[in-house]
Amino acid sequence: MSVGHVARAIESAGIPTSSIYTYAFRHVPDEMKLARVVVTRHPMGRPLGAPGDHARHRRVTMAALELFDTAEAQTMVELPEPYRPGSGA
């Protein structure tokens, strides 16, 4: 929840944020009413994907950054790709 608290504090200062959560914590951004959130189907501790999977890291990060252009209010985007360690290096 600390990510959510930090995001809300930054948002209250007028700076937009975008957070990345794993599906296990999908309920947290809803409960905290965070502004822009990307949810991945990755295990806890690996919100961007497997180590070395640079293509996946980029896709997740770009999805979070795209919310700055597309999100109007509280928006949550769930990425459908499952976690596949070793799928890209």
PDB file of N, CA, C and O in Angstrom:
ATOM      1  N   MET A   1       0.812  -1.191   0.000  1.00  0.00           N
ATOM      2  CA  MET A   1       0.000   0.000   0.000  1.00  0.00           C
ATOM      3  C   MET A   1       0.857   1.258   0.000  1.00  0.00           C
ATOM      4  O   MET A   1       0.364   2.344  -0.306  1.00  0.00           O
ATOM      5  N   SER A   2       2.132   1.121   0.339  1.00  0.00           N
ATOM      6  CA  SER A   2       2.971   2.314   0.388  1.00  0.00           C
ATOM      7  C   SER A   2       3.082   2.977  -0.981  1.00  0.00           C
ATOM      8  O   SER A   2       3.177   4.202  -1.061  1.00  0.00           O
ATOM      9  N   VAL A   3       3.071   2.183  -2.073  1.00  0.00           N
ATOM     10  CA  VAL A   3       3.102   2.767  -3.414  1.00  0.00           C
ATOM     11  C   VAL A   3       1.886   3.665  -3.602  1.00  0.00           C
ATOM     12  O   VAL A   3       1.998   4.770  -4.133  1.00  0.00           O
ATOM     13  N   GLY A   4       0.748   3.198  -3.174  1.00  0.00           N
ATOM     14  CA  GLY A   4      -0.482   3.982  -3.292  1.00  0.00           C
ATOM     15  C   GLY A   4      -0.438   5.259  -2.474  1.00  0.00           C
ATOM     16  O   GLY A   4      -0.881   6.308  -2.941  1.00  0.00           O
ATOM     17  N   HIS A   5       0.092   5.183  -1.255  1.00  0.00           N
ATOM     18  CA  HIS A   5       0.187   6.379  -0.417  1.00  0.00           C
ATOM     19  C   HIS A   5       1.117   7.413  -1.051  1.00  0.00           C
ATOM     20  O   HIS A   5       0.817   8.606  -1.051  1.00  0.00           O
ATOM     21  N   VAL A   6       2.229   6.956  -1.582  1.00  0.00           N
ATOM     22  CA  VAL A   6       3.170   7.875  -2.239  1.00  0.00           C
ATOM     23  C   VAL A   6       2.517   8.483  -3.481  1.00  0.00           C
ATOM     24  O   VAL A   6       2.627   9.688  -3.708  1.00  0.00           O
ATOM     25  N   ALA A   7       1.841   7.665  -4.284  1.00  0.00           N
ATOM     26  CA  ALA A   7       1.179   8.169  -5.491  1.00  0.00           C
ATOM     27  C   ALA A   7       0.125   9.215  -5.129  1.00  0.00           C
ATOM     28  O   ALA A   7       0.035  10.251  -5.787  1.00  0.00           O
ATOM     29  N   ARG A   8      -0.660   8.960  -4.107  1.00  0.00           N
ATOM     30  CA  ARG A   8      -1.685   9.944  -3.710  1.00  0.00           C
ATOM     31  C   ARG A   8      -1.061  11.238  -3.219  1.00  0.00           C
ATOM     32  O   ARG A   8      -1.575  12.317  -3.516  1.00  0.00           O
ATOM     33  N   ALA A   9       0.034  11.157  -2.475  1.00  0.00           N
ATOM     34  CA  ALA A   9       0.707  12.368  -1.992  1.00  0.00           C
ATOM     35  C   ALA A   9       1.256  13.175  -3.160  1.00  0.00           C
ATOM     36  O   ALA A   9       1.142  14.401  -3.176  1.00  0.00           O
ATOM     37  N   ILE A  10       1.845  12.501  -4.127  1.00  0.00           N
ATOM     38  CA  ILE A  10       2.389  13.200  -5.295  1.00  0.00           C
ATOM     39  C   ILE A  10       1.265  13.816  -6.113  1.00  0.00           C
ATOM     40  O   ILE A  10       1.379  14.954  -6.569  1.00  0.00           O
ATOM     41  N   GLU A  11       0.173  13.070  -6.303  1.00  0.00           N
ATOM     42  CA  GLU A  11      -0.987  13.596  -7.038  1.00  0.00           C
ATOM     43  C   GLU A  11      -1.566  14.819  -6.332  1.00  0.00           C
ATOM     44  O   GLU A  11      -1.962  15.783  -6.987  1.00  0.00           O
ATOM     45  N   SER A  12      -1.620  14.787  -5.004  1.00  0.00           N
ATOM     46  CA  SER A  12      -2.190  15.927  -4.272  1.00  0.00           C
ATOM     47  C   SER A  12      -1.329  17.179  -4.426  1.00  0.00           C
ATOM     48  O   SER A  12      -1.811  18.292  -4.218  1.00  0.00           O
ATOM     49  N   ALA A  13      -0.056  17.002  -4.790  1.00  0.00           N
ATOM     50  CA  ALA A  13       0.827  18.142  -5.048  1.00  0.00           C
ATOM     51  C   ALA A  13       0.701  18.631  -6.487  1.00  0.00           C
ATOM     52  O   ALA A  13       1.392  19.565  -6.893  1.00  0.00           O
ATOM     53  N   GLY A  14      -0.193  17.992  -7.263  1.00  0.00           N
ATOM     54  CA  GLY A  14      -0.426  18.432  -8.633  1.00  0.00           C
ATOM     55  C   GLY A  14       0.436  17.747  -9.677  1.00  0.00           C
ATOM     56  O   GLY A  14       0.454  18.154 -10.838  1.00  0.00           O
ATOM     57  N   ILE A  15       1.150  16.706  -9.265  1.00  0.00           N
ATOM     58  CA  ILE A  15       2.009  15.978 -10.201  1.00  0.00           C
ATOM     59  C   ILE A  15       1.326  14.651 -10.538  1.00  0.00           C
ATOM     60  O   ILE A  15       1.024  13.867  -9.638  1.00  0.00           O
ATOM     61  N   PRO A  16       1.081  14.394 -11.818  1.00  0.00           N
ATOM     62  CA  PRO A  16       0.400  13.135 -12.163  1.00  0.00           C
ATOM     63  C   PRO A  16       1.307  11.921 -11.950  1.00  0.00           C
ATOM     64  O   PRO A  16       2.525  11.997 -12.117  1.00  0.00           O
ATOM     65  N   THR A  17       0.686  10.810 -11.579  1.00  0.00           N
ATOM     66  CA  THR A  17       1.415   9.567 -11.364  1.00  0.00           C
ATOM     67  C   THR A  17       0.762   8.438 -12.149  1.00  0.00           C
ATOM     68  O   THR A  17      -0.390   8.539 -12.571  1.00  0.00           O
ATOM     69  N   SER A  18       1.508   7.380 -12.334  1.00  0.00           N
ATOM     70  CA  SER A  18       1.009   6.154 -12.927  1.00  0.00           C
ATOM     71  C   SER A  18       1.676   5.022 -12.160  1.00  0.00           C
ATOM     72  O   SER A  18       2.897   5.013 -12.008  1.00  0.00           O
ATOM     73  N   SER A  19       0.890   4.068 -11.675  1.00  0.00           N
ATOM     74  CA  SER A  19       1.414   2.983 -10.851  1.00  0.00           C
ATOM     75  C   SER A  19       1.255   1.650 -11.566  1.00  0.00           C
ATOM     76  O   SER A  19       0.357   1.479 -12.391  1.00  0.00           O
ATOM     77  N   ILE A  20       2.134   0.710 -11.242  1.00  0.00           N
ATOM     78  CA  ILE A  20       2.072  -0.638 -11.801  1.00  0.00           C
ATOM     79  C   ILE A  20       1.908  -1.610 -10.635  1.00  0.00           C
ATOM     80  O   ILE A  20       2.705  -1.615  -9.697  1.00  0.00           O
ATOM     81  N   TYR A  21       0.864  -2.431 -10.708  1.00  0.00           N
ATOM     82  CA  TYR A  21       0.563  -3.408  -9.669  1.00  0.00           C
ATOM     83  C   TYR A  21       0.469  -4.799 -10.284  1.00  0.00           C
ATOM     84  O   TYR A  21       0.133  -4.950 -11.459  1.00  0.00           O
ATOM     85  N   THR A  22       0.770  -5.812  -9.474  1.00  0.00           N
ATOM     86  CA  THR A  22       0.514  -7.178  -9.913  1.00  0.00           C
ATOM     87  C   THR A  22      -0.936  -7.516  -9.583  1.00  0.00           C
ATOM     88  O   THR A  22      -1.562  -6.866  -8.746  1.00  0.00           O
ATOM     89  N   TYR A  23      -1.458  -8.535 -10.249  1.00  0.00           N
ATOM     90  CA  TYR A  23      -2.862  -8.900 -10.094  1.00  0.00           C
ATOM     91  C   TYR A  23      -3.212  -9.248  -8.644  1.00  0.00           C
ATOM     92  O   TYR A  23      -4.345  -9.030  -8.214  1.00  0.00           O
ATOM     93  N   ALA A  24      -2.265  -9.779  -7.898  1.00  0.00           N
ATOM     94  CA  ALA A  24      -2.511 -10.129  -6.490  1.00  0.00           C
ATOM     95  C   ALA A  24      -2.918  -8.912  -5.664  1.00  0.00           C
ATOM     96  O   ALA A  24      -3.612  -9.043  -4.656  1.00  0.00           O
ATOM     97  N   PHE A  25      -2.490  -7.746  -6.088  1.00  0.00           N
ATOM     98  CA  PHE A  25      -2.795  -6.511  -5.359  1.00  0.00           C
ATOM     99  C   PHE A  25      -3.773  -5.612  -6.127  1.00  0.00           C
ATOM    100  O   PHE A  25      -3.845  -4.412  -5.863  1.00  0.00           O
ATOM    101  N   ARG A  26      -4.511  -6.178  -7.060  1.00  0.00           N
ATOM    102  CA  ARG A  26      -5.436  -5.419  -7.889  1.00  0.00           C
ATOM    103  C   ARG A  26      -6.445  -4.619  -7.066  1.00  0.00           C
ATOM    104  O   ARG A  26      -6.870  -3.546  -7.494  1.00  0.00           O
ATOM    105  N   HIS A  27      -6.829  -5.111  -5.916  1.00  0.00           N
ATOM    106  CA  HIS A  27      -7.819  -4.444  -5.079  1.00  0.00           C
ATOM    107  C   HIS A  27      -7.304  -3.136  -4.453  1.00  0.00           C
ATOM    108  O   HIS A  27      -8.096  -2.246  -4.142  1.00  0.00           O
ATOM    109  N   VAL A  28      -6.001  -3.023  -4.273  1.00  0.00           N
ATOM    110  CA  VAL A  28      -5.424  -1.851  -3.593  1.00  0.00           C
ATOM    111  C   VAL A  28      -5.706  -0.539  -4.339  1.00  0.00           C
ATOM    112  O   VAL A  28      -6.189   0.409  -3.719  1.00  0.00           O
ATOM    113  N   PRO A  29      -5.423  -0.450  -5.642  1.00  0.00           N
ATOM    114  CA  PRO A  29      -5.694   0.817  -6.330  1.00  0.00           C
ATOM    115  C   PRO A  29      -7.172   1.190  -6.318  1.00  0.00           C
ATOM    116  O   PRO A  29      -7.511   2.372  -6.256  1.00  0.00           O
ATOM    117  N   ASP A  30      -8.057   0.191  -6.378  1.00  0.00           N
ATOM    118  CA  ASP A  30      -9.495   0.470  -6.281  1.00  0.00           C
ATOM    119  C   ASP A  30      -9.834   1.072  -4.926  1.00  0.00           C
ATOM    120  O   ASP A  30     -10.518   2.092  -4.839  1.00  0.00           O
ATOM    121  N   GLU A  31      -9.348   0.426  -3.870  1.00  0.00           N
ATOM    122  CA  GLU A  31      -9.637   0.897  -2.518  1.00  0.00           C
ATOM    123  C   GLU A  31      -9.057   2.282  -2.255  1.00  0.00           C
ATOM    124  O   GLU A  31      -9.658   3.088  -1.544  1.00  0.00           O
ATOM    125  N   MET A  32      -7.880   2.558  -2.837  1.00  0.00           N
ATOM    126  CA  MET A  32      -7.226   3.840  -2.605  1.00  0.00           C
ATOM    127  C   MET A  32      -7.625   4.902  -3.619  1.00  0.00           C
ATOM    128  O   MET A  32      -7.236   6.064  -3.499  1.00  0.00           O
ATOM    129  N   LYS A  33      -8.411   4.493  -4.628  1.00  0.00           N
ATOM    130  CA  LYS A  33      -8.875   5.401  -5.680  1.00  0.00           C
ATOM    131  C   LYS A  33      -7.703   6.122  -6.358  1.00  0.00           C
ATOM    132  O   LYS A  33      -7.688   7.347  -6.483  1.00  0.00           O
ATOM    133  N   LEU A  34      -6.726   5.321  -6.790  1.00  0.00           N
ATOM    134  CA  LEU A  34      -5.567   5.882  -7.468  1.00  0.00           C
ATOM    135  C   LEU A  34      -5.937   6.306  -8.883  1.00  0.00           C
ATOM    136  O   LEU A  34      -6.839   5.732  -9.492  1.00  0.00           O
ATOM    137  N   ALA A  35      -5.250   7.297  -9.396  1.00  0.00           N
ATOM    138  CA  ALA A  35      -5.621   7.925 -10.666  1.00  0.00           C
ATOM    139  C   ALA A  35      -5.339   7.043 -11.887  1.00  0.00           C
ATOM    140  O   ALA A  35      -6.244   6.819 -12.691  1.00  0.00           O
ATOM    141  N   ARG A  36      -4.144   6.549 -12.045  1.00  0.00           N
ATOM    142  CA  ARG A  36      -3.745   5.788 -13.241  1.00  0.00           C
ATOM    143  C   ARG A  36      -2.974   4.554 -12.808  1.00  0.00           C
ATOM    144  O   ARG A  36      -1.947   4.651 -12.137  1.00  0.00           O
ATOM    145  N   VAL A  37      -3.489   3.379 -13.207  1.00  0.00           N
ATOM    146  CA  VAL A  37      -2.892   2.126 -12.745  1.00  0.00           C
ATOM    147  C   VAL A  37      -2.851   1.110 -13.880  1.00  0.00           C
ATOM    148  O   VAL A  37      -3.808   0.970 -14.641  1.00  0.00           O
ATOM    149  N   VAL A  38      -1.726   0.402 -13.980  1.00  0.00           N
ATOM    150  CA  VAL A  38      -1.590  -0.749 -14.870  1.00  0.00           C
ATOM    151  C   VAL A  38      -1.470  -1.977 -13.974  1.00  0.00           C
ATOM    152  O   VAL A  38      -0.686  -1.989 -13.025  1.00  0.00           O
ATOM    153  N   VAL A  39      -2.253  -3.010 -14.283  1.00  0.00           N
ATOM    154  CA  VAL A  39      -2.215  -4.262 -13.529  1.00  0.00           C
ATOM    155  C   VAL A  39      -1.680  -5.353 -14.451  1.00  0.00           C
ATOM    156  O   VAL A  39      -2.170  -5.533 -15.566  1.00  0.00           O
ATOM    157  N   THR A  40      -0.670  -6.078 -13.973  1.00  0.00           N
ATOM    158  CA  THR A  40      -0.092  -7.164 -14.764  1.00  0.00           C
ATOM    159  C   THR A  40      -0.454  -8.504 -14.137  1.00  0.00           C
ATOM    160  O   THR A  40      -0.763  -8.583 -12.948  1.00  0.00           O
ATOM    161  N   ARG A  41      -0.414  -9.539 -14.938  1.00  0.00           N
ATOM    162  CA  ARG A  41      -0.685 -10.906 -14.456  1.00  0.00           C
ATOM    163  C   ARG A  41       0.644 -11.594 -14.129  1.00  0.00           C
ATOM    164  O   ARG A  41       0.896 -12.727 -14.538  1.00  0.00           O
ATOM    165  N   HIS A  42       1.461 -10.892 -13.400  1.00  0.00           N
ATOM    166  CA  HIS A  42       2.774 -11.392 -13.008  1.00  0.00           C
ATOM    167  C   HIS A  42       2.762 -11.699 -11.518  1.00  0.00           C
ATOM    168  O   HIS A  42       1.906 -11.190 -10.795  1.00  0.00           O
ATOM    169  N   PRO A  43       3.696 -12.523 -11.042  1.00  0.00           N
ATOM    170  CA  PRO A  43       3.745 -12.820  -9.611  1.00  0.00           C
ATOM    171  C   PRO A  43       4.235 -11.624  -8.804  1.00  0.00           C
ATOM    172  O   PRO A  43       4.842 -10.692  -9.333  1.00  0.00           O
ATOM    173  N   MET A  44       3.952 -11.682  -7.510  1.00  0.00           N
ATOM    174  CA  MET A  44       4.407 -10.619  -6.615  1.00  0.00           C
ATOM    175  C   MET A  44       5.916 -10.453  -6.741  1.00  0.00           C
ATOM    176  O   MET A  44       6.655 -11.433  -6.826  1.00  0.00           O
ATOM    177  N   GLY A  45       6.358  -9.220  -6.751  1.00  0.00           N
ATOM    178  CA  GLY A  45       7.777  -8.931  -6.855  1.00  0.00           C
ATOM    179  C   GLY A  45       8.286  -8.812  -8.280  1.00  0.00           C
ATOM    180  O   GLY A  45       9.445  -8.460  -8.500  1.00  0.00           O
ATOM    181  N   ARG A  46       7.425  -9.104  -9.253  1.00  0.00           N
ATOM    182  CA  ARG A  46       7.831  -9.025 -10.656  1.00  0.00           C
ATOM    183  C   ARG A  46       6.792  -8.266 -11.473  1.00  0.00           C
ATOM    184  O   ARG A  46       6.304  -8.799 -12.469  1.00  0.00           O
ATOM    185  N   PRO A  47       6.439  -7.054 -11.093  1.00  0.00           N
ATOM    186  CA  PRO A  47       5.373  -6.338 -11.802  1.00  0.00           C
ATOM    187  C   PRO A  47       5.695  -6.047 -13.267  1.00  0.00           C
ATOM    188  O   PRO A  47       4.783  -5.914 -14.082  1.00  0.00           O
ATOM    189  N   LEU A  48       6.972  -5.946 -13.608  1.00  0.00           N
ATOM    190  CA  LEU A  48       7.341  -5.670 -15.001  1.00  0.00           C
ATOM    191  C   LEU A  48       7.567  -6.936 -15.817  1.00  0.00           C
ATOM    192  O   LEU A  48       7.599  -6.875 -17.047  1.00  0.00           O
ATOM    193  N   GLY A  49       7.723  -8.080 -15.161  1.00  0.00           N
ATOM    194  CA  GLY A  49       7.965  -9.334 -15.863  1.00  0.00           C
ATOM    195  C   GLY A  49       9.216 -10.013 -15.358  1.00  0.00           C
ATOM    196  O   GLY A  49       9.818  -9.595 -14.369  1.00  0.00           O
ATOM    197  N   ALA A  50       9.598 -11.071 -16.056  1.00  0.00           N
ATOM    198  CA  ALA A  50      10.751 -11.875 -15.656  1.00  0.00           C
ATOM    199  C   ALA A  50      12.054 -11.098 -15.847  1.00  0.00           C
ATOM    200  O   ALA A  50      12.150 -10.254 -16.738  1.00  0.00           O
ATOM    201  N   PRO A  51      13.049 -11.380 -15.018  1.00  0.00           N
ATOM    202  CA  PRO A  51      14.357 -10.754 -15.207  1.00  0.00           C
ATOM    203  C   PRO A  51      14.886 -11.038 -16.610  1.00  0.00           C
ATOM    204  O   PRO A  51      14.830 -12.172 -17.086  1.00  0.00           O
ATOM    205  N   GLY A  52      15.393 -10.013 -17.259  1.00  0.00           N
ATOM    206  CA  GLY A  52      15.954 -10.161 -18.591  1.00  0.00           C
ATOM    207  C   GLY A  52      14.953 -10.073 -19.726  1.00  0.00           C
ATOM    208  O   GLY A  52      15.345 -10.032 -20.892  1.00  0.00           O
ATOM    209  N   ASP A  53      13.670 -10.044 -19.408  1.00  0.00           N
ATOM    210  CA  ASP A  53      12.637  -9.954 -20.460  1.00  0.00           C
ATOM    211  C   ASP A  53      12.418  -8.476 -20.787  1.00  0.00           C
ATOM    212  O   ASP A  53      11.400  -7.890 -20.418  1.00  0.00           O
ATOM    213  N   HIS A  54      13.381  -7.891 -21.477  1.00  0.00           N
ATOM    214  CA  HIS A  54      13.372  -6.453 -21.727  1.00  0.00           C
ATOM    215  C   HIS A  54      12.192  -6.008 -22.574  1.00  0.00           C
ATOM    216  O   HIS A  54      11.677  -4.905 -22.389  1.00  0.00           O
ATOM    217  N   ALA A  55      11.760  -6.849 -23.495  1.00  0.00           N
ATOM    218  CA  ALA A  55      10.605  -6.493 -24.325  1.00  0.00           C
ATOM    219  C   ALA A  55       9.356  -6.352 -23.463  1.00  0.00           C
ATOM    220  O   ALA A  55       8.574  -5.419 -23.644  1.00  0.00           O
ATOM    221  N   ARG A  56       9.168  -7.278 -22.528  1.00  0.00           N
ATOM    222  CA  ARG A  56       8.002  -7.201 -21.629  1.00  0.00           C
ATOM    223  C   ARG A  56       8.125  -5.994 -20.711  1.00  0.00           C
ATOM    224  O   ARG A  56       7.142  -5.287 -20.486  1.00  0.00           O
ATOM    225  N   HIS A  57       9.305  -5.751 -20.183  1.00  0.00           N
ATOM    226  CA  HIS A  57       9.510  -4.589 -19.303  1.00  0.00           C
ATOM    227  C   HIS A  57       9.093  -3.317 -20.043  1.00  0.00           C
ATOM    228  O   HIS A  57       8.417  -2.450 -19.488  1.00  0.00           O
ATOM    229  N   ARG A  58       9.503  -3.230 -21.281  1.00  0.00           N
ATOM    230  CA  ARG A  58       9.177  -2.041 -22.088  1.00  0.00           C
ATOM    231  C   ARG A  58       7.666  -1.929 -22.322  1.00  0.00           C
ATOM    232  O   ARG A  58       7.110  -0.836 -22.208  1.00  0.00           O
ATOM    233  N   ARG A  59       7.000  -3.032 -22.644  1.00  0.00           N
ATOM    234  CA  ARG A  59       5.552  -2.988 -22.894  1.00  0.00           C
ATOM    235  C   ARG A  59       4.791  -2.534 -21.651  1.00  0.00           C
ATOM    236  O   ARG A  59       3.871  -1.720 -21.744  1.00  0.00           O
ATOM    237  N   VAL A  60       5.172  -3.055 -20.499  1.00  0.00           N
ATOM    238  CA  VAL A  60       4.491  -2.672 -19.254  1.00  0.00           C
ATOM    239  C   VAL A  60       4.748  -1.199 -18.939  1.00  0.00           C
ATOM    240  O   VAL A  60       3.824  -0.461 -18.598  1.00  0.00           O
ATOM    241  N   THR A  61       6.000  -0.781 -19.056  1.00  0.00           N
ATOM    242  CA  THR A  61       6.335   0.620 -18.772  1.00  0.00           C
ATOM    243  C   THR A  61       5.641   1.563 -19.744  1.00  0.00           C
ATOM    244  O   THR A  61       5.136   2.608 -19.333  1.00  0.00           O
ATOM    245  N   MET A  62       5.607   1.218 -21.011  1.00  0.00           N
ATOM    246  CA  MET A  62       4.936   2.060 -22.007  1.00  0.00           C
ATOM    247  C   MET A  62       3.430   2.132 -21.745  1.00  0.00           C
ATOM    248  O   MET A  62       2.820   3.183 -21.945  1.00  0.00           O
ATOM    249  N   ALA A  63       2.825   1.029 -21.300  1.00  0.00           N
ATOM    250  CA  ALA A  63       1.400   1.042 -20.965  1.00  0.00           C
ATOM    251  C   ALA A  63       1.138   2.020 -19.826  1.00  0.00           C
ATOM    252  O   ALA A  63       0.145   2.748 -19.841  1.00  0.00           O
ATOM    253  N   ALA A  64       2.030   2.036 -18.839  1.00  0.00           N
ATOM    254  CA  ALA A  64       1.870   2.971 -17.719  1.00  0.00           C
ATOM    255  C   ALA A  64       2.048   4.416 -18.180  1.00  0.00           C
ATOM    256  O   ALA A  64       1.304   5.299 -17.753  1.00  0.00           O
ATOM    257  N   LEU A  65       3.022   4.659 -19.043  1.00  0.00           N
ATOM    258  CA  LEU A  65       3.254   6.022 -19.533  1.00  0.00           C
ATOM    259  C   LEU A  65       2.123   6.499 -20.454  1.00  0.00           C
ATOM    260  O   LEU A  65       1.789   7.683 -20.463  1.00  0.00           O
ATOM    261  N   GLU A  66       1.541   5.585 -21.223  1.00  0.00           N
ATOM    262  CA  GLU A  66       0.442   5.958 -22.117  1.00  0.00           C
ATOM    263  C   GLU A  66      -0.779   6.450 -21.353  1.00  0.00           C
ATOM    264  O   GLU A  66      -1.587   7.205 -21.894  1.00  0.00           O
ATOM    265  N   LEU A  67      -0.921   6.029 -20.100  1.00  0.00           N
ATOM    266  CA  LEU A  67      -2.058   6.495 -19.302  1.00  0.00           C
ATOM    267  C   LEU A  67      -2.020   8.002 -19.079  1.00  0.00           C
ATOM    268  O   LEU A  67      -3.062   8.624 -18.871  1.00  0.00           O
ATOM    269  N   PHE A  68      -0.837   8.589 -19.120  1.00  0.00           N
ATOM    270  CA  PHE A  68      -0.754  10.040 -18.973  1.00  0.00           C
ATOM    271  C   PHE A  68      -1.489  10.741 -20.110  1.00  0.00           C
ATOM    272  O   PHE A  68      -2.068  11.808 -19.906  1.00  0.00           O
ATOM    273  N   ASP A  69      -1.471  10.155 -21.300  1.00  0.00           N
ATOM    274  CA  ASP A  69      -2.139  10.750 -22.461  1.00  0.00           C
ATOM    275  C   ASP A  69      -3.600  10.370 -22.556  1.00  0.00           C
ATOM    276  O   ASP A  69      -4.399  11.150 -23.073  1.00  0.00           O
ATOM    277  N   THR A  70      -3.981   9.184 -22.069  1.00  0.00           N
ATOM    278  CA  THR A  70      -5.327   8.675 -22.324  1.00  0.00           C
ATOM    279  C   THR A  70      -6.266   8.708 -21.132  1.00  0.00           C
ATOM    280  O   THR A  70      -7.479   8.796 -21.325  1.00  0.00           O
ATOM    281  N   ALA A  71      -5.761   8.640 -19.914  1.00  0.00           N
ATOM    282  CA  ALA A  71      -6.621   8.549 -18.734  1.00  0.00           C
ATOM    283  C   ALA A  71      -7.217   9.902 -18.380  1.00  0.00           C
ATOM    284  O   ALA A  71      -6.508  10.905 -18.298  1.00  0.00           O
ATOM    285  N   GLU A  72      -8.534   9.917 -18.169  1.00  0.00           N
ATOM    286  CA  GLU A  72      -9.200  11.156 -17.796  1.00  0.00           C
ATOM    287  C   GLU A  72      -9.476  11.236 -16.310  1.00  0.00           C
ATOM    288  O   GLU A  72      -9.439  12.327 -15.742  1.00  0.00           O
ATOM    289  N   ALA A  73      -9.747  10.131 -15.673  1.00  0.00           N
ATOM    290  CA  ALA A  73     -10.008  10.109 -14.240  1.00  0.00           C
ATOM    291  C   ALA A  73      -9.370   8.839 -13.686  1.00  0.00           C
ATOM    292  O   ALA A  73      -8.333   8.394 -14.178  1.00  0.00           O
ATOM    293  N   GLN A  74      -9.980   8.269 -12.684  1.00  0.00           N
ATOM    294  CA  GLN A  74      -9.467   7.020 -12.119  1.00  0.00           C
ATOM    295  C   GLN A  74      -9.558   5.941 -13.185  1.00  0.00           C
ATOM    296  O   GLN A  74     -10.654   5.536 -13.571  1.00  0.00           O
ATOM    297  N   THR A  75      -8.405   5.472 -13.662  1.00  0.00           N
ATOM    298  CA  THR A  75      -8.346   4.505 -14.759  1.00  0.00           C
ATOM    299  C   THR A  75      -7.436   3.348 -14.389  1.00  0.00           C
ATOM    300  O   THR A  75      -6.324   3.546 -13.901  1.00  0.00           O
ATOM    301  N   MET A  76      -7.927   2.129 -14.627  1.00  0.00           N
ATOM    302  CA  MET A  76      -7.124   0.939 -14.400  1.00  0.00           C
ATOM    303  C   MET A  76      -7.121   0.121 -15.684  1.00  0.00           C
ATOM    304  O   MET A  76      -8.175  -0.174 -16.248  1.00  0.00           O
ATOM    305  N   VAL A  77      -5.924  -0.242 -16.141  1.00  0.00           N
ATOM    306  CA  VAL A  77      -5.753  -1.057 -17.339  1.00  0.00           C
ATOM    307  C   VAL A  77      -5.130  -2.369 -16.910  1.00  0.00           C
ATOM    308  O   VAL A  77      -4.092  -2.381 -16.248  1.00  0.00           O
ATOM    309  N   GLU A  78      -5.758  -3.478 -17.284  1.00  0.00           N
ATOM    310  CA  GLU A  78      -5.202  -4.793 -16.986  1.00  0.00           C
ATOM    311  C   GLU A  78      -4.567  -5.349 -18.249  1.00  0.00           C
ATOM    312  O   GLU A  78      -5.235  -5.504 -19.272  1.00  0.00           O
ATOM    313  N   LEU A  79      -3.287  -5.645 -18.177  1.00  0.00           N
ATOM    314  CA  LEU A  79      -2.601  -6.242 -19.318  1.00  0.00           C
ATOM    315  C   LEU A  79      -2.881  -7.741 -19.328  1.00  0.00           C
ATOM    316  O   LEU A  79      -2.746  -8.397 -18.296  1.00  0.00           O
ATOM    317  N   PRO A  80      -3.270  -8.292 -20.477  1.00  0.00           N
ATOM    318  CA  PRO A  80      -3.706  -9.687 -20.519  1.00  0.00           C
ATOM    319  C   PRO A  80      -2.593 -10.725 -20.567  1.00  0.00           C
ATOM    320  O   PRO A  80      -2.852 -11.905 -20.330  1.00  0.00           O
ATOM    321  N   GLU A  81      -1.369 -10.321 -20.867  1.00  0.00           N
ATOM    322  CA  GLU A  81      -0.288 -11.300 -21.043  1.00  0.00           C
ATOM    323  C   GLU A  81       0.041 -12.011 -19.732  1.00  0.00           C
ATOM    324  O   GLU A  81       0.256 -11.354 -18.713  1.00  0.00           O
ATOM    325  N   PRO A  82       0.085 -13.350 -19.746  1.00  0.00           N
ATOM    326  CA  PRO A  82       0.488 -14.076 -18.546  1.00  0.00           C
ATOM    327  C   PRO A  82       1.995 -14.001 -18.349  1.00  0.00           C
ATOM    328  O   PRO A  82       2.739 -13.664 -19.270  1.00  0.00           O
ATOM    329  N   TYR A  83       2.424 -14.312 -17.164  1.00  0.00           N
ATOM    330  CA  TYR A  83       3.853 -14.327 -16.828  1.00  0.00           C
ATOM    331  C   TYR A  83       4.502 -15.559 -17.439  1.00  0.00           C
ATOM    332  O   TYR A  83       4.043 -16.681 -17.224  1.00  0.00           O
ATOM    333  N   ARG A  84       5.559 -15.351 -18.191  1.00  0.00           N
ATOM    334  CA  ARG A  84       6.290 -16.461 -18.810  1.00  0.00           C
ATOM    335  C   ARG A  84       7.785 -16.208 -18.633  1.00  0.00           C
ATOM    336  O   ARG A  84       8.397 -15.543 -19.468  1.00  0.00           O
ATOM    337  N   PRO A  85       8.381 -16.726 -17.565  1.00  0.00           N
ATOM    338  CA  PRO A  85       9.822 -16.513 -17.394  1.00  0.00           C
ATOM    339  C   PRO A  85      10.602 -17.141 -18.540  1.00  0.00           C
ATOM    340  O   PRO A  85      10.289 -18.237 -19.005  1.00  0.00           O
ATOM    341  N   GLY A  86      11.615 -16.425 -18.976  1.00  0.00           N
ATOM    342  CA  GLY A  86      12.463 -16.914 -20.046  1.00  0.00           C
ATOM    343  C   GLY A  86      11.881 -16.701 -21.439  1.00  0.00           C
ATOM    344  O   GLY A  86      12.408 -17.229 -22.418  1.00  0.00           O
ATOM    345  N   SER A  87      10.783 -15.920 -21.538  1.00  0.00           N
ATOM    346  CA  SER A  87      10.144 -15.726 -22.844  1.00  0.00           C
ATOM    347  C   SER A  87      10.874 -14.705 -23.707  1.00  0.00           C
ATOM    348  O   SER A  87      10.608 -14.602 -24.904  1.00  0.00           O
ATOM    349  N   GLY A  88      11.779 -13.960 -23.116  1.00  0.00           N
ATOM    350  CA  GLY A  88      12.523 -12.978 -23.903  1.00  0.00           C
ATOM    351  C   GLY A  88      13.724 -12.483 -23.118  1.00  0.00           C
ATOM    352  O   GLY A  88      13.646 -12.282 -21.906  1.00  0.00           O
ATOM    353  N   ALA A  89      14.813 -12.291 -23.802  1.00  0.00           N
ATOM    354  CA  ALA A  89      15.984 -11.786 -23.086  1.00  0.00           C
ATOM    355  C   ALA A  89      16.681 -10.747 -23.919  1.00  0.00           C
ATOM    356  O   ALA A  89      17.696 -10.194 -23.495  1.00  0.00           O
TER     357      ALA A  89
END
